[in-house]
Structure formats: structure tokens, C-alpha cells
Amino acid sequence: SVAGLSWGLSQHSYGVVFSVYGYDQKLEPLLFTVLDHFLNPQKSLTSEDLRRSFTEVKESMVKSLKSFDVARPDDLADYYLSLSLLQGKSTYQARLKAAEESTFESILNAHAMLLEKVHPLCLIHGNIEQSEAQNLYKKVKTTFQEKGIGEMGEDEFPPVLVANLPKGRTVRLRINVENKAEENSAFYAYWQLGKRSEKNAALSMALCALMKEPCFDSLRTKQQLGYIVHSGQKNLGRRGQMRGVSIRVLSKSHSPDEIVKCVDQFLLKFKEILENMREEVFQKHLKSIVDRQLESPKTLGMEFTLLYNEIDSGEYKWDRYVKSAQEVAALTKDEVVSFLCSNLLPSKGTKRMDIHIYGNLHENCQNAWNADENAIDITKDEIEGFREGLDMIETGLVPPVELKKYLKSLNGL
């Protein structure tokens, strides 16, 4: 960052994010200076400097990956959930092996492969005219073309697949921590709600807002199961297209097998709380959600983030938060209770996965588990085979017809 100007280059699940910020009259020179160095790394640094930078980054990455085993058990549970449901999710062992085996030459080859074809998605926001923004985007595309970089076709977009959990079943994964000093255990429950629609997004948002305080009060304050208790939305896939709800508990005093019983009991109690909730209290909760959805961005950066996230989602619903607020405001208490019963409580449509992470104070007694014909028990070594046996749901980026028409109207962009 120099004289009010800054730039950034970060990893994205499906590519890289290149950004520049600052005074509008200086933005274009900064953009193309940095872009030129990114496209031609050996032009900006000597081979010796590049090799030294590579060695430093590699050492840092290897060190970070080797410390993965000492992560908090509830964070490990979150990782194993993603590993179980996301197609193409790499294990940390595979990432560590790739990092250790990487060479300076292999990174340069990967850089060249990255730039064989691109699909540039661009957002230019702030003190700039529309015509200026269009010309800037054209120049970026021209720069790619002059470097011989092709444009990726829609049929080449990487799929973003999420496994569809079986209905009416509970998948149970049990894992012992590898860190011998770890005394905490964790229980993590995840309920899959299906691919996003305006209705189920509003229902899950309302359900989680209503459940947050009573969940913490019951499991943390009253029962004192552990010092970390969290409930909320857990959405997977590109920009959270696959909706979900999760409850996680980190505990030194209670085993995962004890916690799961308490969570199930809480959900039944929560159903009673909802059913007995006065209408004015219910509407007060909804109004709080609606007010947050309709709150205007306070800074240019916040506004930029909202727009960028919509572009990144591939849906381009610029009035998403208005529509979301309208959906939430129209909900009834009976709808939320029904949503709870059909998606979180045991039913023919419930899709659930429980992850039990056992610290060294709690024994993983697999033989003592309750026999349940609706349960599917898997081990860490069976995760890949389990995922491959499930149907996959696409949540990737496919520009809608409306966007294509709009882009064609912008002077051939």
C-alpha cells in the first residue's frame, strides 16, 4: 500500500482474486503495472529472488499443514464434514505431500497452466463512470489476449459438487484425535436442507435466529456441556448454495456420546418453546432479521462486498436482500415449526450427519453405540467411499441468460 493505493492477490476456490484500490486517477496505471508483473513474474524479480520467495512460502505452508493435527476438535469436525460432502476436497495429508514435493520449476509450470485459459469476472465500483469501467475491462481482456491467454468456455467451468445426504438416515462418523495432549472432545451435528431457494433460505435464517439463544442457554449455561456451544447456518457449495444448519459443542467434561443425547433432547424442547411462543415475540424476532437484511451498507467497502459476493455466486440477484427480507416477514410460526420437524427432528425427510471427535479423556466405544437401523456408521478411512456412493448436486457458476443479454448490450463486452 503506497500513497492511498493498494493491491491484493488471493487464492479463490476456483481461481485467483486480483484487486486494486485507491484514487480513481491512479487506479488504471496501478492495475496494469501489477497485472503485468503477475503475468510475467520473472520480469519483476530475478530468478534468485523468486527462488528465495518460493522457499519461504513453501516452508511456511509445510509448517502450517504439519500443525493440522493440533487444531481444536470442533474445527477438525468441521473439516471432516467438508471432506465427507464436497467433491474434490483434498485431505490435509494430500496438501502436505504436494507442498513438500513442490519445486520452484513445478510452481512456474502451475502458473503457466493457470494462465492457459481464464474466465474473467470483474467488478469496478466507486468514483468511476460506466464508460470508463467498460473500457478498463476491455483493456484487461485485451491484455490477456495479447499474452496468448484463451477464454474459458462455459462447458469448462469447474463443477462445484456437494453430496446429497440420504433422507431419513443419520450418518455417524467417529474419529480419535491424533494429538496426544488434546483433552477436549467435540460433537458436531449437521442437517442438510437442500439447494437454496428464497423460501428455505428465509426459513433456515429464521430458525437459526430463534434457536441461537435457547441452544446456548440450555447446552452451555444450564447443562454446562462445554465452553464452546454454537448453533447456526452451515451452508456449503459455491456461495452457500447448499443450505444447512449445525450445532457444535467442544467439551472436556462430556464425551460426544453424551452430548448427542443432550442435543436431541434440546431439539424436542425447542419445538415446545416455538409452539408456545407468543405471536408478538415471534414477530419481534422476525422484525430483527428483516431490519438486518434491509440495513444499508455503511461504507463503500461493505457495498462492494455485497456486489462482489453476488457476482461470485453466479446468480446476479441484485435485490436479494430485499426479497429475503420480504420472505422472512411473510413467515408464520407454524411454517417454522413445520420446517424444524421435517428437517431437524427425526423424520422420513431428515438428512443429518453427526461427527464425534474423541479427545484423550473420552473413550471411543464403538461397540457401545446404540443400534439404530436408520444410522450409517463410517470411519475416517471410509469417507471417500461413502461420498462417492452419494448423488452429487451441482452448485457451480453458470451465468444466466439474462446476464448474457445484458453483457451483449454493453458495447460488445
N, C-alpha and C positions, 0 to 999 in steps of 0.2 A: 504494500500500500504506500503510494507516494503522492503527495500534494492533492489529496482528495480523490485519488484514483486507486482502484484496487481490482484484482482479478483473482479468479479461482479455477481450479481444475479438480474435479472429484469423480469418484467411481459411482456408477449407477448400475443397477441390476442388469440392465440391458444395453450398456454402453458407457459413455462418459458425459459429464455435465461441464460445460465450459462457460464461464461467466465473467463479465466485466461490469464495473460500477464506477460512477463518478460524473463529473461535469460533462454535459452533452457535447460541447465543442471539442473535447479531448477524447471522447469515448471511441470514435472510429479509429484514430491512429493507434490507441492502446489495443483495441481489438485485433487489428491486423498485425501489429507487432508481435503480440503474444501468440496469435494463431500461427504465424509463420514459424515461430520457434517450436511450437507443438508439432507442426507438420514436418519440421526439419530439425530434430533435436541435436544432431551433430553439427549443425550450423551455429548454434548458440553456445555450445560448450565444447571444450577439447575432449578427445577420447579419454584422456586421463581423468578429467573432472567428471565425466559421465560414469566412468567405471567406479570412481570413489563414491558418487551418489548412489549408484546401484548397490554397492556393498553395504552402505549404511542402511538403506531401506530394507535390504534383504535380512540383515542382522536383526533389525527391529521387528520385522514381521515374524521371523522364526522364533524370536524370544516371546512374542505375544501368543503365538499359537501353542508353544510348549507350556504356557501357563494356563491353558484352557481347562485343564483338569481341576484347578483350584477355584474355578468360578463357583458362585453361590448355587446351591442345589436347585433353587427355583428358577434361576437363569438357565441351568442345564436342562430343566424340564421344558422350558420354552424352546430351547434349541432342538430337543428331541421331537417336540411337536412339529416344528417346521420340517425336520428331516423326514418325519413319517408321512407328511402330507404334500410337500412341494416337490414336483418333478424337477430333477436336475440340481437339487440342493446337495452341495458337497459336504462330506464329513470333514471335521477339523483335521483328522489324520490325513485325508487326501490333500487338503490345502497345505498342511505342514510338509508333506512329501514333495509337493510341487514347488514349494518355496525353497526347500533345501536343495532340490535338484536344479533350480533355475540358474542360468548363467547370463552374463551380460549379452552374449550373442542371441540367446533364446528370447530375451526381452525385446531386443531390437526386431527380431523376426515377428514377435507377437504384435509389436507396434505397427509393423508394415501390414500384417494381416488385418488389424483393426481398421486400417485406412483403405482397404481394398474397395469397400462399399459402405456408404453411410446413408442414413435417412435423417436429415437434419430437421429437428423441431426447434423452432425459435420463438422466443418472446422478447419483444423490445418494449419497455414500459417506462413512462416518465415524461420528461420535458422534451418531446420529440414529435414532429409532425408525421402523419401517416405515410406520406410520400417518402419522407426521409427513411422511415423504418423499412419500407418496401425496397428502396434502393440499397439499403445496407444488407438486407437479406439476400438480394440478388448478387451483391458483391461477394458475399460469403460462399454462395453456391458456385459462382464463377471461379473463386479461389480453389475450391475442391476440384472442379473440372480441369483447371489448368495443371493441377498436380496429378491428373490421371485417376482421380478417385471417382468411382462409379456411384450411382444412386441405387439404393436398395429398393427392390420392388416389394409390394405388399405381401406377395407369397413367400418372401424371405424373412418376414418379421418373425423373431423368435417366439415360439409359443410359451405362454405362461400358464402352466397346468397345475391345478390343485386337485388332490384326490378327494373323491366323494365318499364320505364315511357311510357304512351300511346303516339303513334305518332299523330302529328298534333294537340295536345292539350297542353294547359298551365295549370299546377296545381298551384293554388294560396293558400298560407297559410298565415293567418293573426293572429298575436299574440300581445297582450299588455304586456309590461314589468311589472314585479311584484315589482320591486324596485321603491319605491315612489320618490326617489331622482334622478332617471335617466331621464335626459332631452333629450338625444340623441335617434334618431331613426335609423333604418338600413333597407336597401334594399339589397337583395341577389338574384341574378338570376343564375340559373344553367341549362346548356344544356348537355344532356346525348348523347354521341357519339357512344355508343356500346362497345362491348368487344374488347380488344386490338388486333390489327393486326399491322404489321410493317407499313402498309400504313397509317392507320388512326392515329397512334401514331406520324408519321412524319408530317402529315397534321395539327394535333392539336398543335404540338410543333411549327411549322412554323406560324400558325395562331396567337397563343398567343404572340409569339415574335414580330410579325408585329403589333399587336393590342395594346401592352402594353403602348407605349409612346403616341400615339394619344388618347387612352382612358383616360389616366391621364391628358393629356393636355386639353382635351375637358371638362371632368366632374369635375376635380379638379381645374386646373389653370384658365380656362376661365369662366366656369359656377359657380365655387366655391360652388358645392353642399355640400361638407363636407370635413373635414380634413383628412379622410381616404378614398381613392379610390384605389381599387386593381382589376386587371384582370389577369387571368392566368388559368393554367390547374387545374382541380379538379377531381382527379381520386379516385375511390372507390373500395372496394373489396380487396382481397389479393394482396398486392404489386401493387395496382392501375390497376387491370385488366380491370375494367370498366372505360373507358375514359370519360372525361368531361371537360367543360370549365365553368368558373364562373366569375361574376362581382359583387363586393360588395362595398357598399357605406355606410359610417357612417356619420350622419348629425344631427346637432342641428337646422339648419335653414330650412331644407326642409323635408317634410313628405315622407314616402315611396311611396305614390300615385303620388307625383310629380316626384320623382326620376325615377320611372319606365318609365315614358314618355320620360325623357331625355336619358335614356339608349337605348330605342328603336330608338330614333332619331339619336343617335350616331352610332348605328349599320348600319343604312342606309347610313350615311355619310362615315363611314369606308369602306363600299362597294365601294363608289365612289373613296376614297383615293387609295384603292387597284387597281381598274380598271385603274386609271390614273397614277399609279406609273411607273416610268421609269424602263426598264428592268435591267439596271446596278444597280439601287438602290435595286431592288428586289433581285438580285443575291448577293449583298453585305450583305443583311440580312441573306440569306441562308448560305453564307460562314461563318458568325459569329457563327451560330448554329453548323455547321459542325466542325469548329475548336474547339468548346467547347466539342463536342462529342468525338473527337479524341485526346483530351488532355490527356497525360499520367498522372497517379496518382503521386503526388509529394512526398508522404510518404507511408511507409508500412501500416499505419493505413487506409489511403484512398484506397489503393489497397485491403486490407482486406474487407473493407466495400462494395466495388463493388462486390467482390466474394460472400460475405455473403448474400447480397441482392438478387443475382441471385439464390442462393440455397433456400433462403426463398420464392422466387416466385414460385419455383417448376418447372420452365421451363428449367433451365440449358443451356441457350443460352450464351455461354461464349464470343461470338463475337457480342453480342447485340449492343454495341455502334458503332462498325464498320458498321454493317448492317443498323443501324439507320442513321448514317451519310450518307451512300450511298442513302438511301431512300429520305432524305431531299435534298441532292444535285441534285437528279433527278426530283424534283418537278417543276411544271410550275406555272406561275401566274394564268393562267386560272383554274388550279386544285384547288388552294387555294381559289379563288373567288367562284368557284362552291361549295366547301366544306362549306364556310361561308353561302351561300344562302340556301343550303339544310339542314344545321344543326343548325344555329343560327337565321337566318331570318325566318319569318313565312312561313311555307310550310307544305305539307302533311306528310313529314318525320321528322319534328322538334319535339324533346322531351324536354320539358322545365318545370322547376319548379321555381316559384317566392316565396320568403319568405319576408313578410313585418313585421318588428318588430317596434311597435309604442311606442316611449317614451312618457313622460307625457306632452310634449309640443305639441304633434300632436294627433288629434282625429282619432280613428279607425272608420270611417264612412262606415260601411259595406253596408248600403243601397244606398250609393252614388257611389258604384263601377259600372264601365261600364258593361252593359250587354254584354256578349260575349259567343256565343254558343260553342266556342272552349275552353272555360275555365272550369276548375273543381275547385270549391272553397271548401276548407276544413278548419276546425278549429283544434285547438290543441287536442281536445278530440276525433277527428275523425282520427287521424294519424294512429293508429294501424289498424283500419278497412280498411282504404284506402290502406295501404301497403299490408294487407292480400288479397286484391282483385286484386293485380297485379301479373303478371307472374314473376317468380324469375329466375335469371341467376346465374349459379354456377361459382365461381371464385376461388375455393379452390385448395389445393395441391394434385395433383395426379402424382407421379413420372412417367415419360415417359418410354417406353420400352427400349430406348437407354440407360437410366441411369441404369436400372436393369441389362442389359447385361454388362455394364461397371463395376458395383459393383461385379458381379459374377466373373469377370475376375481378381479381386484383391484378390486372395487367399482366396476366400470364404467369403469376407466381405459382 
